Amino acid sequence: MSDDALPALFREGLALLGVVAGPLFGVLLVVSLVVGVLQSVTQVQEPAVGAVPRLLTVVLTVMAGGGWMMDRLAAFLRSAIERLGDRGF
């Protein structure tokens, strides 16, 4: 393992984090925009009205894609441990 392998592993981990968290943040952004527009139109500024749909969206998205997310993260962790083990850490 070369000297630049650790920074490369870090960059790969950050890229994976973006790939795994991207769908969750995308769905959450859309729901937040829709809830924000509805709250503005109806002039209902109750915090629970905005929090409940966002929380429900996060739960449903994790239920739908959580297996895929965990598979990707587990594969990266397995690979990282093997690569760090080769280095002698």
N, CA and C atoms as a LAMMPS dump frame, in Angstrom:
ITEM: TIMESTEP
0
ITEM: NUMBER OF ATOMS
267
ITEM: BOX BOUNDS ff ff ff
-5.0000000000000000e+02 5.0000000000000000e+02
-5.0000000000000000e+02 5.0000000000000000e+02
-5.0000000000000000e+02 5.0000000000000000e+02
ITEM: ATOMS id mol type element x y z
1 1 1 N 0.852 -1.166 0
2 1 2 C 0 0 0
3 1 3 C 0.903 1.237 0
4 2 1 N 0.654 2.15 -0.895
5 2 2 C 1.504 3.321 -1.018
6 2 3 C 1.158 4.372 0.025
7 3 1 N 1.979 5.432 0.076
8 3 2 C 1.783 6.492 1.065
9 3 3 C 0.515 7.3 0.818
10 4 1 N 0.067 7.372 -0.406
11 4 2 C -1.133 8.154 -0.702
12 4 3 C -2.416 7.305 -0.629
13 5 1 N -2.302 6.091 -0.133
14 5 2 C -3.467 5.212 -0.06
15 5 3 C -4.46 5.659 1.013
16 6 1 N -3.974 6.175 2.124
17 6 2 C -4.871 6.615 3.185
18 6 3 C -5.702 7.828 2.757
19 7 1 N -5.108 8.859 2.159
20 7 2 C -5.948 9.948 1.645
21 7 3 C -6.91 9.489 0.546
22 8 1 N -6.484 8.531 -0.267
23 8 2 C -7.377 8.009 -1.305
24 8 3 C -8.552 7.267 -0.676
25 9 1 N -8.293 6.53 0.384
26 9 2 C -9.356 5.831 1.107
27 9 3 C -10.325 6.831 1.732
28 10 1 N -9.809 7.919 2.264
29 10 2 C -10.638 8.972 2.835
30 10 3 C -11.52 9.61 1.766
31 11 1 N -10.937 9.922 0.604
32 11 2 C -11.72 10.499 -0.501
33 11 3 C -12.797 9.534 -0.97
34 12 1 N -12.459 8.258 -1.052
35 12 2 C -13.436 7.253 -1.462
36 12 3 C -14.583 7.159 -0.454
37 13 1 N -14.248 7.26 0.824
38 13 2 C -15.273 7.237 1.865
39 13 3 C -16.201 8.443 1.784
40 14 1 N -15.646 9.611 1.535
41 14 2 C -16.48 10.804 1.39
42 14 3 C -17.374 10.723 0.156
43 15 1 N -16.839 10.187 -0.931
44 15 2 C -17.662 10.02 -2.135
45 15 3 C -18.786 9.029 -1.89
46 16 1 N -18.503 7.952 -1.194
47 16 2 C -19.53 6.977 -0.863
48 16 3 C -20.598 7.586 0.04
49 17 1 N -20.173 8.401 0.983
50 17 2 C -21.121 9.085 1.85
51 17 3 C -22.071 9.959 1.044
52 18 1 N -21.559 10.647 0.04
53 18 2 C -22.414 11.454 -0.829
54 18 3 C -23.382 10.607 -1.633
55 19 1 N -22.92 9.467 -2.113
56 19 2 C -23.78 8.584 -2.907
57 19 3 C -24.879 7.973 -2.042
58 20 1 N -24.519 7.578 -0.831
59 20 2 C -25.501 6.934 0.051
60 20 3 C -26.49 7.952 0.62
61 21 1 N -26.007 9.126 0.98
62 21 2 C -26.881 10.134 1.589
63 21 3 C -27.623 10.965 0.547
64 22 1 N -27.187 10.944 -0.687
65 22 2 C -27.805 11.758 -1.738
66 22 3 C -29.293 11.526 -1.92
67 23 1 N -29.728 10.285 -2.088
68 23 2 C -31.171 10.054 -2.252
69 23 3 C -31.992 10.502 -1.044
70 24 1 N -31.46 10.281 0.136
71 24 2 C -32.169 10.691 1.347
72 24 3 C -32.323 12.207 1.402
73 25 1 N -31.247 12.922 1.138
74 25 2 C -31.311 14.377 1.156
75 25 3 C -32.15 14.927 0.008
76 26 1 N -32.113 14.265 -1.14
77 26 2 C -32.932 14.713 -2.268
78 26 3 C -34.415 14.615 -1.979
79 27 1 N -34.829 13.476 -1.457
80 27 2 C -36.245 13.294 -1.114
81 27 3 C -36.645 14.258 -0.006
82 28 1 N -35.779 14.433 0.968
83 28 2 C -36.067 15.344 2.061
84 28 3 C -36.169 16.788 1.584
85 29 1 N -35.356 17.167 0.622
86 29 2 C -35.417 18.51 0.059
87 29 3 C -36.745 18.757 -0.641
88 30 1 N -37.18 17.79 -1.44
89 30 2 C -38.451 17.941 -2.153
90 30 3 C -39.612 18.045 -1.172
91 31 1 N -39.635 17.179 -0.184
92 31 2 C -40.724 17.208 0.804
93 31 3 C -40.686 18.515 1.59
94 32 1 N -39.521 18.973 1.952
95 32 2 C -39.412 20.227 2.697
96 32 3 C -39.908 21.408 1.879
97 33 1 N -39.587 21.421 0.589
98 33 2 C -40.08 22.498 -0.266
99 33 3 C -41.59 22.47 -0.386
100 34 1 N -42.163 21.297 -0.564
101 34 2 C -43.62 21.172 -0.686
102 34 3 C -44.293 21.587 0.619
103 35 1 N -43.773 21.125 1.748
104 35 2 C -44.36 21.491 3.043
105 35 3 C -44.215 22.995 3.281
106 36 1 N -43.074 23.555 2.937
107 36 2 C -42.863 24.989 3.111
108 36 3 C -43.824 25.818 2.282
109 37 1 N -44.042 25.407 1.038
110 37 2 C -44.998 26.12 0.183
111 37 3 C -46.413 25.989 0.737
112 38 1 N -46.786 24.787 1.157
113 38 2 C -48.122 24.601 1.728
114 38 3 C -48.302 25.408 3.011
115 39 1 N -47.28 25.481 3.838
116 39 2 C -47.381 26.279 5.054
117 39 3 C -47.492 27.761 4.73
118 40 1 N -46.8 28.201 3.715
119 40 2 C -46.892 29.609 3.326
120 40 3 C -48.256 29.946 2.745
121 41 1 N -48.784 29.06 1.928
122 41 2 C -50.077 29.304 1.299
123 41 3 C -51.194 29.308 2.336
124 42 1 N -51.152 28.36 3.255
125 42 2 C -52.224 28.249 4.237
126 42 3 C -51.959 29.089 5.484
127 43 1 N -50.782 29.667 5.599
128 43 2 C -50.363 30.488 6.731
129 43 3 C -50.433 29.725 8.058
130 44 1 N -50.187 28.436 7.992
131 44 2 C -50.098 27.602 9.195
132 44 3 C -48.611 27.468 9.507
133 45 1 N -48.154 28.078 10.564
134 45 2 C -46.73 28.076 10.895
135 45 3 C -46.426 27.205 12.111
136 46 1 N -47.2 26.172 12.313
137 46 2 C -46.986 25.233 13.417
138 46 3 C -45.761 24.362 13.099
139 47 1 N -44.775 24.293 13.996
140 47 2 C -43.57 23.491 13.725
141 47 3 C -43.864 22.009 13.51
142 48 1 N -44.845 21.458 14.196
143 48 2 C -45.157 20.032 14.049
144 48 3 C -45.672 19.712 12.658
145 49 1 N -46.344 20.671 12.036
146 49 2 C -46.872 20.445 10.685
147 49 3 C -45.729 20.227 9.701
148 50 1 N -44.617 20.881 9.921
149 50 2 C -43.468 20.699 9.045
150 50 3 C -42.597 19.521 9.432
151 51 1 N -42.542 19.216 10.719
152 51 2 C -41.63 18.168 11.185
153 51 3 C -42.153 16.768 10.911
154 52 1 N -43.446 16.567 11.048
155 52 2 C -44.01 15.219 10.891
156 52 3 C -43.819 14.674 9.471
157 53 1 N -44.138 15.438 8.415
158 53 2 C -43.899 14.894 7.07
159 53 3 C -42.419 14.63 6.782
160 54 1 N -41.546 15.475 7.307
161 54 2 C -40.11 15.258 7.095
162 54 3 C -39.636 13.991 7.798
163 55 1 N -40.081 13.805 9.026
164 55 2 C -39.71 12.603 9.77
165 55 3 C -40.25 11.356 9.095
166 56 1 N -41.486 11.405 8.658
167 56 2 C -42.096 10.275 7.956
168 56 3 C -41.357 9.981 6.653
169 57 1 N -40.94 11.024 5.961
170 57 2 C -40.19 10.85 4.714
171 57 3 C -38.856 10.162 4.97
172 58 1 N -38.155 10.576 6.01
173 58 2 C -36.866 9.962 6.34
174 58 3 C -37.059 8.49 6.681
175 59 1 N -38.063 8.196 7.494
176 59 2 C -38.309 6.81 7.891
177 59 3 C -38.643 5.945 6.683
178 60 1 N -39.528 6.425 5.817
179 60 2 C -39.914 5.647 4.628
180 60 3 C -38.752 5.473 3.656
181 61 1 N -37.952 6.516 3.489
182 61 2 C -36.803 6.422 2.582
183 61 3 C -35.77 5.433 3.108
184 62 1 N -35.52 5.457 4.4
185 62 2 C -34.562 4.505 4.983
186 62 3 C -35.109 3.087 4.912
187 63 1 N -36.421 2.936 5.104
188 63 2 C -37.007 1.6 4.974
189 63 3 C -36.888 1.084 3.542
190 64 1 N -37.066 1.969 2.571
191 64 2 C -37.013 1.553 1.172
192 64 3 C -35.583 1.307 0.698
193 65 1 N -34.649 2.17 1.092
194 65 2 C -33.293 2.058 0.572
195 65 3 C -32.245 1.699 1.593
196 66 1 N -32.664 1.38 2.803
197 66 2 C -31.705 1.095 3.868
198 66 3 C -30.833 -0.112 3.601
199 67 1 N -31.406 -1.142 2.981
200 67 2 C -30.62 -2.335 2.655
201 67 3 C -29.508 -2.024 1.681
202 68 1 N -29.847 -1.241 0.665
203 68 2 C -28.842 -0.842 -0.326
204 68 3 C -27.765 0.014 0.322
205 69 1 N -28.192 0.951 1.181
206 69 2 C -27.233 1.817 1.871
207 69 3 C -26.282 0.996 2.734
208 70 1 N -26.827 0.056 3.491
209 70 2 C -25.996 -0.765 4.365
210 70 3 C -25.069 -1.676 3.582
211 71 1 N -25.533 -2.203 2.454
212 71 2 C -24.668 -3.044 1.619
213 71 3 C -23.471 -2.253 1.115
214 72 1 N -23.729 -1.032 0.638
215 72 2 C -22.638 -0.189 0.131
216 72 3 C -21.655 0.167 1.244
217 73 1 N -22.176 0.572 2.392
218 73 2 C -21.305 0.948 3.507
219 73 3 C -20.525 -0.25 4.046
220 74 1 N -21.169 -1.414 4.124
221 74 2 C -20.489 -2.612 4.61
222 74 3 C -19.383 -3.047 3.654
223 75 1 N -19.644 -2.965 2.357
224 75 2 C -18.617 -3.329 1.38
225 75 3 C -17.419 -2.385 1.476
226 76 1 N -17.693 -1.094 1.665
227 76 2 C -16.595 -0.141 1.803
228 76 3 C -15.808 -0.407 3.082
229 77 1 N -16.498 -0.666 4.178
230 77 2 C -15.82 -0.924 5.439
231 77 3 C -14.957 -2.186 5.35
232 78 1 N -15.498 -3.225 4.715
233 78 2 C -14.736 -4.458 4.539
234 78 3 C -13.472 -4.193 3.719
235 79 1 N -13.628 -3.432 2.646
236 79 2 C -12.494 -3.1 1.784
237 79 3 C -11.472 -2.235 2.53
238 80 1 N -11.963 -1.277 3.298
239 80 2 C -11.057 -0.396 4.036
240 80 3 C -10.269 -1.167 5.081
241 81 1 N -10.925 -2.073 5.786
242 81 2 C -10.228 -2.864 6.798
243 81 3 C -9.165 -3.746 6.147
244 82 1 N -9.493 -4.339 5.01
245 82 2 C -8.507 -5.176 4.31
246 82 3 C -7.305 -4.343 3.852
247 83 1 N -7.598 -3.156 3.286
248 83 2 C -6.506 -2.316 2.814
249 83 3 C -5.653 -1.779 3.968
250 84 1 N -6.302 -1.417 5.074
251 84 2 C -5.535 -0.937 6.229
252 84 3 C -4.766 -2.09 6.879
253 85 1 N -5.327 -3.295 6.849
254 85 2 C -4.627 -4.457 7.382
255 85 3 C -3.358 -4.767 6.594
256 86 1 N -3.421 -4.558 5.28
257 86 2 C -2.232 -4.774 4.441
258 86 3 C -1.142 -3.773 4.776
259 87 1 N -1.541 -2.609 5.242
260 87 2 C -0.567 -1.566 5.554
261 87 3 C 0.109 -1.812 6.901
262 88 1 N -0.551 -2.526 7.791
263 88 2 C 0.055 -2.855 9.062
264 88 3 C -0.416 -1.987 10.212
265 89 1 N -1.582 -1.376 10.071
266 89 2 C -2.089 -0.531 11.171
267 89 3 C -2.63 -1.416 12.235
